[in-house]
Amino acid sequence: MEEEANPPHGHITSLAVRREYRKCGIATKLMKAAHARMQECFSAAYCSLHVRYTNRAALHLYKETLGYKVDDIEKGYYADGEDAYAMKCEFEKPKNKKKKHAAAINAA
């Protein structure tokens, strides 16, 4: 977490699933749980990460499944000189629980 940043946000440094357990939804569940905790515990506005531009499986997970967007391309980001996509997933603004509670009381 980048708690001191404005706005506060999370950053995923590494995510891995053993080859024999891939395609079971584990990475998706881990990422969604991480997103939820970032929002609940730290009021994070978004999550960022870097991914190799050649990592098609990870790009599919982040872009298609989780809604990340490419924010920038970082040339030579990895030690072997490969470029990285800097990606970001903006979180929805949390619903105001007090307003929701008041509406429920007024409807009753």
HELIX and SHEET records of a PDB file:
HELIX    1   1 ARG A   19  TYR A   21  5                                   3    
HELIX    2   2 ILE A   26  PHE A   42  1                                  17    
HELIX    3   3 ARG A   56  LEU A   59  1                                   4    
HELIX    4   4 HIS A   60  THR A   65  3                                   6    
HELIX    5   5 LYS A   97  ALA A  107  1                                  11    
SHEET    1   A 4 GLY A  10  ILE A  12  0                                        
SHEET    2   A 4 TYR A  46  ARG A  52  1                                        
SHEET    3   A 4 ALA A  84  GLU A  90 -1                                        
SHEET    4   A 4 LYS A  69  GLU A  74 -1                                        
END                                                                             
